[in-house]
């Protein structure tokens, strides 16, 4: 499968025609229609699933969730249904299935009907926005980077403004964006499919959705795979995941540094230093210079700043395939005569609906601290410990000023349930670091086995060329057989 970074962080407004008032909830019939995506399989289908905005009011206002499927191309080999849980928050299951479906079909030999969904607010599902300005929808502002020297005053003002806008304009739909409701929507999808059990493959944020579903509905799970998972501790959900990316970047950056110092890079002019240790020094010093003097780029009124460079480093660490463009960016930024182009995803603001899903899910899942001074202290400390990320993972977000408390508490992942979970984790993951996967493994106890892949990056299955890790997952999905003990796969 191909794993690419999609920066999930301006505008569609909620239309009254997107919502309906229904009578008592009943069994749902899905009406499938063709919905082939660009460069995706020609036989992909989609349908709209009706669900309550508020499951506590099942007879009240409803919205639609776009669901999608690829029916097994080898019916005689079919053994069940595999749900692909997209990443995010804000990832599209329709796009994920278009991207990963053909490879999954191939490696699993048609053993499953593949299904997924666009979570609330995403893609073809009913959406609402917060009515944010283009500036507030800029990825660098939604990511909440501190100012030069670690000052967070602008971040505080912006976070307040975004939270107020979401409260004013988002309504019940934005308040319904949460992991708990995605789990409920998946259960409603299972019922609509008529499947007694679902096998599940979750990637990144999708692993938390998948683990939560397996905790809430263990009797309806078959074979469950968690690829690149975070810490499930309810006290670490959302805010803790963001904080963990500082250590994750530190663990992963040496892979890029070794690549960028390799003499093999001389052939294409991408060698940045003679020694790997010098690459980190170069990146940090360059970011500091750009803090003081941003460089003009080919995008008008959008200079390359130190924080954009730092964010670009984080983005590139997702996958080794990103290393060449990061090296090109660093090399050009270090050359005062070079023409600079912004990295992908930085020139235009996020759509309002996407910004709303990303922000609201974080804030609706769990309560965040409200003490501004506490965030300032955390940023100051983190900048010293982890200069690559310059305090961003600890910075204030709109959740500090969110107007409503979470409706649901985070799911407490436990060892109660069937032993049918396999965790696959890269050893040097910049987004969901390895120590988080170890905590998921501990929480699940004998329900799970952990397969560790000695590789860097985010996303491990059919992504690294590591036959050991790929074989473990494929065999598990096909037969249910897991390693008898945790397994470590060498590079």
N, C-alpha and C positions, 0 to 999 in steps of 0.2 A: 504494500500500500504506500501511497505517497503522502507524507506528512508535511504540510506547509504551515507556516505561521500566518494566521489571520488575526490582525490586530482587532480584537473585539471591543471596541470602545466606541442629527440632524435632519428633511423632515416630513414625516407623515403624521397627521393628526388623526385622532380617533373619529371614525365616522359612525353616526348613529345606526347606519345600516349594518354595521359589523356585529351588533349585539341583538339578541332576541330574548324574549321572555317565553319560557316553555312551561308546560305542565309537568307533572311528576316524571322524574327520570326513568327511562326504560331502556331496554336493550337497543343498542345502536346498530344500524345497518350501514356499512361503508359502501359508498358508490365510487368505484375506482375508475379513473380516467387516465389516459396517457399524459405523462409530464416529463418527457425526456429533457435532460439538461444539456447545455453545451458541452461537448466532448464526453458526455456520459452515456450509459447504456440506452439503447433505443427502446427497450421494453419497460423502463421505469414507469410506475404508476403512482398516482396521488389520490387522496380523498380527504374530505373534511370531517373531523370528529367533533361532535357537539359536546361541550363540557360546561359545568357551572362556573361562573366567575368565582363564586364562593361555595365551596363544597358543603359548608355549614348551612347553606340555603339552596338545596338541590333543586327546588322548584322555582327558583328565581331567575335572574338574568343569566344568560348563557353566552359563551363565545365559541369560536371554532378553532381547533388545532389542526394544522395541515399535517397529515401523515402520509407516508410513502412506503412503497415496497418494490422488491425485485423477487418475483416468484422463482423458485428453483428451476434451473434449466435442465435438471436431471431428476424428474419426478420419482423415478424408481429408487433413487438414492436418498430422497428427502427423509430427514429424521425429526424435523421440527422447525421452529421459528427462532431466528436470532435477531434480537433488537440491538441496533447500533446507537448508543447514547452519545450525542454530539458534545463537543467541548464548549468552552465559553467562560461564564454565562454569555449567551448570545449566539452560539454556533447553530447553524442550520442542519437539521438531519436530512433534508432533501438534498442539500449540497454534499453532505458527508457521504450519503449513500451513492450519489453519482460519482464521487471521487474514489471511494474505497470498495464499492460494490463489485465491480469486475474482478478485482484482485481477490476479494473474499470468495467469490464464486469459484475462482480458479483453484485456490489453495484448499478450499473445503469441498471441492468436487460436487457442488450442488446439494450438499447435505441439508441446507436450510433455505427456507424463504427468509429473505433479509428485509427487515422493516426498520423504520426510524420515524422521527417526528420533528417538525419545527416547533420548539417550545413557544409558549405564549409570547406574543410580541415579535416573533422572528419569522422572516420569510412570508409564507402564505397564511400564517396564523393571524387571528385578530390582533391588531396592534394599537397601542396608544403611545403618545410621546409626552415629553415634559415641556415642550415649547422652548427649548434652549437656544440661545444665540449661537451663531456659527463659531464664535470665539470659544464659548463654553463647550462646544462639541469637538474642538481641536483635540487630537489624541494626546498631545502633551499636557493639556489642561485636565482632561478626564483622568489621565494617569497621575495627576497631582504631584508634579515635581517641585521640590523646594526651589526658592530663588538662589541667586548667587550667595555663597557663604552659609546656606542653610536656612535663610529667612523664609518663614511660612505665612507671613501676613497676607500676601496675595492669594495663597491657597485657601486660607481661612475665609476670606471674602467670597471667593468663587464657590467654595463648598456650601456656604450659607445660601448663596444665590441659586445654585442648582437644586438644593433640597427644597427651597421655597417654591421654585418653579414646578418641581415634580408634585408637590402637595397641591399646588394651585391648578395644574393642568392635567395631571395624570389620571385622577379618578380611581375608581375601583379596579380597573384593569391593571394599571401600573402597581397598585397595592397588591395585586394577585401574583406578580412575578416572584416566584420563589422555588427553591428546590423541592419543598414539600408538595407544592401544587404540580410540579413536573412529575413527581413520583405518582401522584393521584391520577394525572392524565395518562401516564403509561399503564397504570392498572386498568383504566377505562378502555384504553386501546387493546389491552390483552383480552378483555371481555368482548369487545367488538369483533376481534379476530376469531373468537371462539377457541382460543388456545388455552389448554389447561395449564401449561407451563411455558415460560419464555427462557431461552438461553439469551445471554446478554454480553455485549462487548462495549465497555466504556473506556473512553480515552480522555485524560486530563480531567477537567471539571466533570465530564461524563462519568468518571469513576465514582465520584461522590454520589451522583444521582443513582448510579447502579448499585452501590453499596447500600444506600438508603432504601432502595426498592427491595433488595435482598433481605434487609433487616425487617422491613414492614410486611413483606409478603413472601416469606421464605418458602411457603408451600407451593408457590407459583414459579419458582426458579428451577431451571435445569442446570446448564453449565454456564458459569459466570466468570468473565475475564475482566480484570482491572489493569489497564495499561497506563502507567505513569500516574500514580495516585498520590494524593496529599494526606496530611495528617487528619484523621477523622475525629479527633478530640473535640467535643462540642465547644470547648473554650478556645479552640484554634481555628474554627471554621471562618472562612472569608478573611478576616483581618489577619489571622495567623498565617494563612496561605500566602497573603501578600508579603508579610514580614519574612517568610522563609525564602523568598526569591533573592534576598541579599546574599545569604550563604550559598544559595544555588548558583548564582553567577560566579562567585569566587571559586567554587568547586569545578565549574565547567570551563572558565576562561583559559586555564593552562592548555586545554586541547587546542584552542585557537592559536595560542601563543606558539606552541610547538609547530603547528602547521605553518604559521606566518614566518617562522625563523628557519624553516627547512630550506636547505640549498636548492631543492627541487623547484622552489618558487622563483628562482632567478630566471628561469626560462620564459616566464610570462610577466616578469616585472612586479610580482606581488610579494616579494620577500620584504618584510618590514624591519628586520633586525638580524644581527649575527647570532644572537642568543635568545632563547625563549623568554628569559627573565626581562629582557629589554623591551619586549612588546607591551607588557603591562605598563611599564614606565612611560612608554611613548603614548599609549592611549590615555593615561591619566593626565599627563602634562598637556596633551593636545586639548582635552576637554577643559582643563583649567584656562588655557589660552582663549578658547572659544567662549568661555564664561565672560572674560574681560572684553574680547573683541570678536563678536560673531562675524561670520563670513557670508557675503552675498551668495545666493544660489540662482539657478536658472528659474526658480519660482519667485515671481515678484513679491516683495514685502514678506518674504519667508526666509530669513537667514538661517544658516546652520549654527546652532548654539551648542554650548557644552552639554546641555541636557539632551538635545536631540541626538548628539553623538553617543551619549551614555545609553539612551533608549535604543539606538540602533545596535549597539553592542549586545544588549539583552535580546533583541529580536534575532540577531544573527546566531546566537548561541543555541537556538532551538534545533538547528540542523547543520551538519557539516557542509551541506550544499550552499549555505549562506556565506561561508568563509570568504570566497573570492570577492563578493561585492562589498563585504565589510573591509577587506584589505584595500580595495580600490578607494573606498570612501576615506579611510584613514590616510592613505598615501596622498590623495588629492587635497584633503584638508590640511595636511602638513606642508603642502606646496603653495606658497603665496601667489603663484602665477597660474595655478590650475583653475579650470572652470568646474564649479561644484553643482551637483544635482542632489536633491533631497532623496533619501531612501524611500522605497515604496510605502505608501500609506500616510505620508506626512503632509502632502500638499493640499488636501481637501478635508473638510470636517466630516465626522461621522454622521450618518443619518440620525435624525432625532429619535426614531423608534429604536435603533440599535443602542444609542447612548442610554436610553431609558431602561432597556432590558438589563444591560450590564450594571448600571448603577443601582437600579431598584432591587435586583436579585441580591446583590451584596448587602444592601441595607435591610431588606425584608427577611433575610435568613437569620440574622442574629443582631443583638443589640451591640452597638459600638460605644466606646468611651466618649464622653462629651467635654472633657477637660482640655482646652486648647493648649494650656501650658504643658500638659503631659505629652502631647504630640510634639511640641517644640523640643522638649528634653529628649524624647526618643529619637527624633531626627538628628539632633546634635551628636548623640552617642553613636548612632548607626553610621553616620558619615565617617567617623573615625575608624570604626570596625570594618566597614565595607565601602571603601571609597569608590569602587566601580559603580555602585548604585546611588551614592551620594545622598542617602537618607530617604529616597523616594519610597521604598517599601514601608516605611514607618510614618509617612506623612498623613496629614488629615485628609479625610474624604467627605463627601456630602452625608455619609452615614452618621457623622458626628452631630448633625443637625436635622436628622430625619424626623418627620413630623409624627410618625406612627411607630408603635412598638411591633415587633414581629408577632404574627398571629400564631405561629408554630415554633416550638423549641427545636433546635437542631437534633437530628436523630442520633441516638447513642448506639454506636456500632458495637456489637458484642459477639461472643463466641456461641451464642444460642442460635442454632439453625443447622441446616444440612451442610456436610463437608463437600461443597461443590464450587469452591471459589479458587481461582488461580490469579496471583498477582504477578505482573511482568514489569520490571523496573530497570531502567538504565542506571548505572552506578553514578553517573555525573549528569544529572538532570537539572537544568538551570531554573525550571519553573516549579516542578514538584520534586524537591530534593529527596535523595535516597532515605534520609532519616525519617521523612514523613511516611514513606512506604513501610519502613520498619515498624512504625507506630500503627499503621493499618494492619500489618501482619500480626502484631501483638494483640490488637483489639479483637481480631477475628479468631484467634486461637486455632484450634484444629479444623475450623471451617475452611482454612486457606492453606495454600502453599505459595512460597515466594520464589520466583525465578529471577535472579539478578544477572543482568547483562553488563559485562565490562565494556561499556561504551558511553559516550556523551550524547546529550541531546534529549529532546522531549518527544516521546512516542517511540515505542520499541518494536512492536509486532510488524514484521514484514517491512521494516524501515531501515535496519542497520546492516542487512546482509549477514546477520548472526544466525547460523543454521540451528544452533543449540536452542536459543530462545524461541525462534519461530517454530521449531519442531515440537517443543513442549506445548505451546499454545494450540497448534493445529491438531496434535494428537488428542489433547484434552477436549477440544470442541467436537472432534469426530467420534471419540470413544468414551469420554468421561474419565479416562485414565490420567491421574496426576502423578508427579514424582512422589515417591514414598517419603521424602524429606525435602526441605528447601534445597534449591539447585542453584549453582553458580556457573554461569557460562563465560568462558574466557573470550578475550577479544579475537 
